[in-house]
Amino acid sequence: MALTMLNGLLIKDSSPHMLLHQASKISQLDTFNYQSCFMQDIFAHFPEVLFIHRTYNPRGKVLYTFLVDGPRVQMEGPLTRAVYFAIPAKEDAEGLAQVFQVFKKFNPAWERVCTILVDPHFLVLPTLTMEFPTAEVLLSAFHICKFLQGKFYQLSLEQPVERLLLTSLQSTMCSATSGNLRKLYTLLSNCIPPARLPELHSHWLLNDRIWLAHRWRSRAQSSRYFQSLEVTTRILSQFFGTIPSEKQGMASLFRYMQQNPGDKASFSIGSPQNNRTPSDVSPESPKVEQLVEARIQHSLNAICTGPAAQLCLGEFAVVQKSMHLIGSGSEKMNIQILEDTHKVQPQPPASCSCYFNQAFHLPCRHILAMLSARRQVLQPDMLQAQWTAGCATSLDSVLGSKWSETLDKHLAVALLTEEVGRLLQHCSKEEFERRYSTLRELADSWIGPYEQVQL
């Protein structure tokens, strides 16, 4: 039973631990609720503001972590603010209602909760407001920041624009005045393509009620606050989000907390090899990390064409700044970089669901993150033939020049033309005549008759 395994790993307090509720289903946890006496005491002292974070594992099960927040909370260690862990049977109204009701049963101070901070994708707001009728539910500044960061990367903006937006976002979050938020809103309106702007929900920046819950912090306090939450969410992702088994994930998280009671936010990125859990992985020294990075850079330069290597090295620069594995399976890995999650297919030729890989068919930051975590380098069979050194010379002038909309169209046409030519070379004579005739008609209708235009 999951209960037997976890009981030996529950956090040791000066008072006996308290297991609020747990049910077992085969080898996986069906539902799980945990709060130690120490955690209960913290919530009783600071119940006014509750911060809820959700962490998904590879099976789609979600861990709800409740943390205390607000001006009176001065604890430095990220996980020292955690007051409740819960895994609902299902993430629906019924499952969440059970989670909240168990929490309320063991915490009479719930009636003093004034504000609850959640992420933009929180699924069951009506259930939350029903269970906490006197509390105001708001989007958290931290989750909005992470949401916008992820969108900036998804949009594949030009690097100077992306850098400007990220720097402005960081500066605004540390000083969330009405003027600074309005400036960021205007900057987004000017830099983001109009068709994509609604995806960013920039109107959140003008909702003063959201930012009043955060604005009381000084710039230094805001910086420490965001850093603390960043580390907290990464720890949760590392120990629960990487392991398909909820039982093992929670055991790893509790083991980590037990080994780091005064948690000063030191943690390492686990390697998916050898079936090790994150708690079994020791931190890599800077020299080892630098060696791995140098080997990956060398393999890119050795295998890829010059322009292709430059594109990939740009992606790898992002990996070096921020990388986090959030899931591992036999055939696919889930990679998260700044909350931007994509599916990676490691088998040659490696592929990813992100825009960069889909557009260029080159190793993206997520594939390179996988290689870095596995202490591997790029292999020739992981690269499509047209990007191997010595090939794709017709694209060098495009990729080596300054990016623009015209070159974007040129590249799209060049890739399409190359693919059509390859298909025509390998089809039957009858199929070739039919397809060629179709292309001839298109050319005549678009750019002129056969006498003036040669395909």
N, C-alpha and C positions, 0 to 999 in steps of 0.2 A: 504494500500500500504506500501511496505517496506520503501519507501522514507520518509513517514510521521513519522514512528517510529524512524528511524535513525537520522533524522534532529534534534531531541531533544537531541541526545546523541553525536553529533559531537564535536570534541575537541574545547574548547573555547580558542581562542588566543586573543592577544591584538587587532588584526585586525579581520575582519569578516572571517569566515571559507569559504572555497571554495570547492564545490562539483563538481568534474571534469565531471563525467559522471555516470549515473546509469539507468538501466532499470529493471522493475519488471516483474516477471513471477509467477502468482498465489501467493502462500504464500512464495515462495523461491526467492532469488535474482538470476536473470539470469546473468547479468553482474553488476560489481560494481567497480568504480574507485574513489579513494579519495586522496586528498592532501590539507592540510591546508596551509594558507599563511605562517605560521611559517615554515612548512616543505619545502615549495617552496623556502623560503629564505635560509634555510640551504643548499639545493642542489645547489642554485646559488653560494654560497660561496665555496662549496667543491664538484665540479662535476667530478673531475679527475678519481676517482675510485668508482665504483658502485657495491655493494654486493647484490645479489638476493637470497632470501630464499623462499622456497615453503612449505606450510603447508596444509595438506589434512584433511578434516572433514570426519565423518562417511559415508556421502553420496558420497564421492569421489570428491567433489568440492575442488578446490585448491585456496588458498590465496597466491598471490605473494606479498612479502614485499621487497621493495627496501630500502637499507641503504647506507649511504655514508661511505667510507672507505679511507684508505691511511694515509700517514705520517702527513698531516696537520690537521687531525680530532682528537681532544683531548677531546671530550665530554665523560663524565663518565657514565651517565645513559644509559642503553642498548637501550631503545626505543626512546631516544632523537636523535638517528642517523637515525631513520626511516623517509623516505621522500616521500613514496608513497605506497598505498595499492591498490591491484586490484584483482578481481575475474573474470577470463575470462568465457565466455559462454561455451566454450569447450577448452580443453588444446591441441589445434592443431595449425597449422600454421596460419589459419585465425583468430582464437580467440586471439592468442598471438600477432599477428600483430596489432590488434585493441588496445590491452593494451599498446603496445609500442608507437603507433601513438598518442594515447590520452596523454600519458606522455610527448612526444616530443612537442605536440601542446601547452601545458601549461608551458613548461620548455625550453626556448631558449638555456639555458646553456648545453643542451644535446650534442651539437656539441663539447663540451670540454671534453667529457668522453673519457678517454684514455684506461681504463681497466675495464672489467666487470668480476666479480668473481661469479661462479655458482657451483652447486653441481654435482657429477658424473653422476646423472641420469637425468640431464636436457634434455628435450625431443626435443626441436625445435631449436637447435643451428643455422641452416641455416637462420631461421627467425630472430634470434637475430643479427647475423652478417649482414644481409641485412638491418635491421633497424638502426644499429649503425655501418656503414661501416668503420669508422676510429678507432674504439675501438678494442682492443685485448681481446678476451674471454679466460679466464683461469679457471681451477679448483681452488677452494678456499682451503687454508690450513685447515681451520676449517672443511669443509665438508669432506675432505680426512681423517682427524683425526676421525671424527664421523663414517665414513664408515668403517675404519679399526677396530675401537672399536667394532662395531656391528659384524663384521666378526669373531673377536677373540671369542666372546661369542657364535656365531653360531657353531663354530668348536668344542665346548665342549672339549677343551684341558684340560690336567691335570692342577690342580690349580697352582702349582709352575710355570709352563710354561706360563699360562695365565697371572699371576701376573707379570712375567718378561717382557712379551710383552707389557702389558699396561703401566708399569713403563717406559720402554724404549721409547714407543711412546710419552708419556707425556713429557719426558725429551727432546726428539728430536724436538718436536713441539715448545718448548720454546727456542731452540737453533738450528735452522734449517740450520746448515752449511753443506757444501758438504760432509765433513768427517762424521758427525753424521748421515746424511741421508744414506750414503753408509753403515755405521755400522748397521743401522736398516734394510736395505735391506738384508744384509748378515744374520742377525739374523732371519728374516722371512724365508729365504731360508733354514736355518738349523732347524728351529722349526716347520714349517708347513709341513704336508704331501705333497709330490710332486704332487699328484693328485688334491689337493685342492688349491695349491699355485696360479694358474692362477686366481682364484676367487678374490684374494686380489689386483690384478693389482699393484703389488709392483713396476713395472716400473715407476709409477708416482713419486716415491721417487727419481728417477734419472733424472727427468725432471727439469733441473735447472731453466727454465723460470717460472715454477709454484712458486718456492720458493724464487725467487728474489723479487716477489711481497709481501713477508712476512718477508724476512730475515733482513730488516732494523730495526726491533724491537729488543730491548734488551730482556733479559730473563724476567725481571720484566714486561716490556710492553707486551710481548707475553702472560704471565700468565694472566694479567688483560684483554687482548683482548679475549682470549679463554673463560675466565669466563664470560665476558660481553655477548658474543655471545651465550654461553650456556644458560644463563638466558633469553636472548631475545627469543631464539627459544622455550624455555619451556613455556614462557608466551604466545607466539603465539599458541602453541599446546594446552595449558590449556584453553584458551578462545575461540579459533576458532575450534581447532581440536577435542574437546569433544562434540560438539553440532551439531546434524544433520542439523539444520536450519541455513543457512548462515546468515540470517537476525538477529537471536538471537545471533549467534556467534560474528558477528561484533559489535552488540550493547554491548555485554559483554566486548569485547576488548576495545571499545571506553570508556565505563564507567570506566574500570580499569585505562586507561590512564588519564582520567579526574580526577580521585581520587588520582593519583600518578604523578603529573606534574614534580616533581623532581626525578622521578623514581630511587630509589637506589637498585633496583633488589630484593625487598622483595615481595615474593608471596607464596601462599599456594597451596597445592594439594587439589583440590576439591573433595568432596564426591558425588558419583552418586545417592545417596539416595534422596528421597523427591523431585525429579525433580528440584533441585537447580542448578542455574548457578554458575560458579566459582566465580563470583563477590559477591555471597551471602554467601560464605564460609569464616569464620574467621580462622586465623592460629591456628593450634593445639599447645598447650604448650608441651615442652619436656616431662613433666611428663605423659601427656596423651599418647603421642607416645610410651614412654617406657612401659607403662602399656599394650597397645595393643600388642606390640612386645612380652612382657613376656607371655601374654595369648596365643598367637599363638604358641610360643615355647612350652608352657606347653601342649597344645592340641596335638602337634606333638609327644611329648614324651609319652603322655598318650594313644594315639590311635595306633601309628605305632610300628612296630618291631624296635629294636635297630638300625640295619643297615639302615633301611628305614628312620628313624628319622634323622640319621646322614647325609644322602644324602639330605633330604629336608632342614635341618638346614643350609647346605652349600648353597643351593639355596636362602634361606631366608636371609643369610648374604649379598648376592648381592642386595636383595630388600632393606635392611636397608641402604645400601650405596647410591643407586640410584634407584628411583621408579617414574614412571610417567604414569598416566592413560591418554590415548589419545582418547578413544571412548567408548560409552556406548549405548547398545541397549536392546531390550526386552529379547532377547535370548542369545546374544553374546556380549562380550566386547573386544575392541582392546586395548592391553597392549603394551606400549613402554618402554623398559629399555635400555638406551644407544643406541637408534636408532634401536633396535632389536625388530621388531613388530611381534606379533603372535595373533592368534585367541583363545580366552578362552571360553569354554562352561561351564557356572557355574552350570548347573543342574547336580545332582548326577548321576553317579560318575563324578566329574569334570574332564575335559580334556582340553588339549592345543595342538596347532600345533607344538610346539617346540620339538627339538630332545630329551631332557631329559624326558619329559612326554610321548612321543611316545615310547621311549625305555624302560622306567622303570614303566610307568603307576603310577607315584607318583606325588604329588603336586609339580609343578615346581615354579620358581621365579615369573612367570606371574600369576599363580593361587594364590600364596601367596600375590602378590601385590594387587590382587583384594580383598582378604580377609582383608588385612591391610587397604585398602581404605574404605571398607564398615564397618570397626570396627567389623569384625566377626572373628571367630576362625574355625579351621578345625573340621568338623563333620564326624562321622564314615561312613555315607553313601556317602561321597565324595571320599572315598578311596576304591579301589578294594579289594576284600576279601583276596587275597593272601598276602597283605601287612599289614593286621590288626594284632595287637599284639596277639601272640599266634599261628600265622600261619607262613608259609613260612620259617620254621626252616631249611629246606634243603638248603636255599640260604644264611644263615648266614655266613657260612665259606667263601663264595665267596665275599659277600659285605663287610665283616669285615676285609678282607685282603688287602694287597697292590695291587693297580691296575696295570695290565699289559695286553698285547695283548692276552696272553693265558687265563687269567681270563675273558677277554672280550668275547672270544669265548665260554668259559665254561658257562658264564651267558646266552649267546644267546641260547646255546643248552639246558640249564636247563629250560629256559622259554618256548622254543618250545616243549620240552618233556612234560612239565606240561600241556601245552595247548592241545597237541595231546591226552594225557591220559584222560583229562577231556572230550574231544569230544567222545572218544571211549566208555566212561562209559555211555553216554546218547544216543547212536545211536541204531538202531534195530539190531537184531541178524544177518540178512543178510548183512547189511551195515558193521557190525563189522567184519564178516568173510572176506569181500572184502578188507576192509582197512588193516586188519591184514595181509592178504596175500601179499598186496603191501609192507608193512613194512618188511615182512619176506624175500621177494625177494631183497629188498635193503640191508638188513643186510647180506644176503648170498653173494651178489656181492661185498660188501665193505670190510667185516671183516671175512668172512669164512662161511662154511656150518653150518647147524643147530646143528650137533652133537657137535661142539666145542663152539658154541655161543648161549646163551640163551637170548631172549629178556626180 
